């Protein structure tokens, strides 16, 4: 028994490391294009295709996992900044910056209904996470009183639109950053800019 336990622990470590390598590779590839195959992911991760399929049944499952990670990151940030008067701005910045890495997943959602369904669940969760911080920012005067949750999604759509013609992930990041800067200029009331 003592001989097999370390071997099982090593296998679990290897499995976790392989899963992380697969997710890292998929994040990088999806940030570049929607045309990601499981073969591409395996090559980038340095694992066999069987390992990729053992962890994720198909490209849709892999995309769904990446979307879930993004929402989990927002949830952690929302908890960390629960009493922070700037929580809304922290979450908005993270949301817009995340669109750079999730850019191709929204393209994929047009092709595959299950990815589209996951995106819709993600939008609903984002709405829930942003509602309280948005209300608090308006109450403290750091956000225009006529701002709404729909404005959050409008900013994300503007960032996405600005990224459409960008030739690379770096150019998409620059476009998203510029959109965020311009959007914040419109969302913050003049009295709070000083």
C-alpha positions in Angstrom: 0.0 0.0 0.0 2.8 2.5 0.9 4.4 1.8 -2.5 1.3 2.6 -4.6 0.2 5.7 -2.7 3.2 7.9 -3.8 2.7 6.6 -7.4 -1.0 7.6 -7.3 -0.1 11.0 -5.9 2.4 11.5 -8.7 -0.2 10.5 -11.3 -2.7 13.0 -9.8 0.0 15.7 -9.9 0.7 14.8 -13.5 -3.0 14.9 -14.4 -3.4 18.3 -12.7 -0.3 19.6 -14.5 -1.6 18.3 -17.8 -5.0 19.8 -17.3 -3.5 23.2 -16.5 -1.2 22.9 -19.6 -4.2 22.2 -21.7 -6.2 25.2 -20.3 -3.2 27.5 -20.7 -2.7 26.4 -24.3 -6.5 26.8 -25.0 -6.6 30.3 -23.5 -3.6 31.3 -25.7 -5.1 29.8 -28.8 -8.6 31.1 -28.3 -7.2 34.6 -27.7 -5.8 34.4 -31.2 -8.6 32.7 -33.1 -11.9 30.8 -33.0 -10.4 28.2 -35.3 -8.9 26.1 -32.5 -8.8 22.3 -32.9 -8.1 19.8 -30.1 -5.0 18.8 -32.0 -3.7 22.5 -31.8 -4.4 22.5 -28.1 -2.5 19.2 -27.6 0.5 20.4 -29.5 0.6 23.7 -27.7 0.2 22.0 -24.3 2.8 19.4 -25.1 0.4 16.5 -24.4 -1.2 13.8 -26.5 -4.6 14.3 -28.0 -5.9 11.5 -25.9 -5.0 13.5 -22.8 -6.9 16.5 -24.1 -10.0 14.4 -24.8 -9.7 12.7 -21.4 -10.0 16.1 -19.8 -12.4 17.8 -22.2 -14.8 15.8 -24.4 -14.7 18.4 -27.2 -13.8 22.0 -28.1 -17.1 23.2 -26.7 -16.4 21.7 -23.2 -12.9 23.4 -23.3 -14.5 26.8 -24.3 -17.1 26.4 -21.5 -14.3 25.8 -19.0 -12.5 29.0 -20.0 -15.7 31.0 -19.7 -16.3 29.5 -16.3 -12.8 30.5 -15.2 -13.5 34.1 -16.3 -16.7 34.2 -14.2 -14.9 32.7 -11.2 -12.2 35.4 -11.5 -14.9 38.1 -11.4 -16.6 36.4 -8.5 -13.3 36.4 -6.5 -12.8 40.0 -7.3 -16.3 40.9 -6.3 -15.7 39.2 -2.9 -12.3 40.8 -2.5 -13.7 44.3 -3.3 -17.1 43.9 -1.6 -16.7 47.0 0.5 -14.5 48.9 -1.9 -16.0 52.1 -3.3 -14.1 51.4 -6.5 -15.4 47.8 -6.9 -17.5 48.7 -9.9 -14.4 50.1 -11.8 -12.3 47.1 -10.8 -14.9 44.7 -12.1 -15.5 46.7 -15.3 -11.8 46.8 -16.1 -11.5 43.1 -15.5 -14.5 42.4 -17.6 -13.3 44.5 -20.6 -9.7 43.2 -20.4 -11.2 39.7 -20.3 -12.9 40.3 -23.6 -9.4 40.3 -25.2 -8.8 36.7 -24.2 -12.4 35.7 -24.8 -12.7 37.4 -28.1 -12.7 34.2 -30.2 -15.1 32.5 -27.9 -17.8 34.9 -28.9 -17.1 34.1 -32.5 -17.4 30.4 -31.6 -20.7 31.0 -29.9 -22.2 31.9 -33.3 -21.2 28.5 -34.6 -21.9 26.3 -31.6 -25.2 26.7 -29.7 -23.8 25.2 -26.4 -21.1 27.9 -26.3 -23.7 30.5 -26.9 -25.7 29.1 -24.0 -22.7 29.2 -21.8 -22.1 32.8 -22.9 -25.6 33.7 -22.0 -25.2 32.2 -18.5 -22.0 34.1 -18.2 -23.8 37.4 -19.0 -26.4 36.7 -16.4 -23.8 36.0 -13.8 -21.9 39.2 -14.7 -25.2 41.1 -14.4 -25.6 39.7 -10.9 -22.0 40.5 -9.9 -22.1 44.1 -11.3 -25.5 45.2 -9.9 -24.4 45.9 -6.3 -21.1 47.6 -7.2 -22.9 49.7 -9.8 -25.6 50.8 -7.3 -22.9 51.6 -4.7 -20.8 53.6 -7.2 -23.9 55.7 -8.2 -24.7 56.2 -4.5 -21.2 57.6 -3.8 -21.2 59.8 -6.8 -18.3 58.1 -8.6 -20.6 56.9 -11.4 -23.3 58.9 -13.3 -26.7 58.4 -11.7 -28.2 57.5 -15.0 -25.8 54.6 -15.6 -27.3 51.2 -15.8 -26.2 47.6 -16.1 -27.0 47.8 -19.8 -24.2 50.4 -20.0 -21.7 47.8 -18.7 -22.7 45.4 -21.6 -22.6 48.4 -24.0 -19.0 49.1 -23.0 -18.1 45.4 -23.5 -19.8 45.4 -27.0 -17.9 48.6 -27.9 -14.6 47.0 -26.9 -15.5 43.9 -28.9 -16.4 46.0 -31.9 -13.1 47.9 -31.6 -11.2 44.6 -31.6 -12.8 43.2 -34.8 -10.2 44.7 -37.1 -7.3 44.3 -34.8 -4.7 42.0 -36.3 -3.4 40.4 -33.1 -4.1 39.9 -29.4 -1.8 42.8 -28.5 -3.7 45.1 -30.9 -7.0 43.9 -29.4 -5.8 44.6 -25.9 -4.8 48.2 -27.0 -8.2 48.7 -28.6 -10.1 47.4 -25.5 -8.0 49.6 -23.3 -8.7 52.7 -25.4 -12.5 51.9 -25.3 -12.4 51.5 -21.6 -10.6 54.9 -21.2 -13.2 56.6 -23.4 -16.1 54.8 -21.8 -15.0 55.7 -18.3 -14.7 59.3 -19.3 -18.4 59.2 -20.2 -19.5 57.1 -17.1 -17.8 59.2 -14.4 -19.6 62.4 -13.6 -17.5 65.6 -14.0 -17.6 66.2 -10.2 -15.9 62.9 -9.5 -13.0 63.4 -12.0 -11.0 65.8 -9.7 
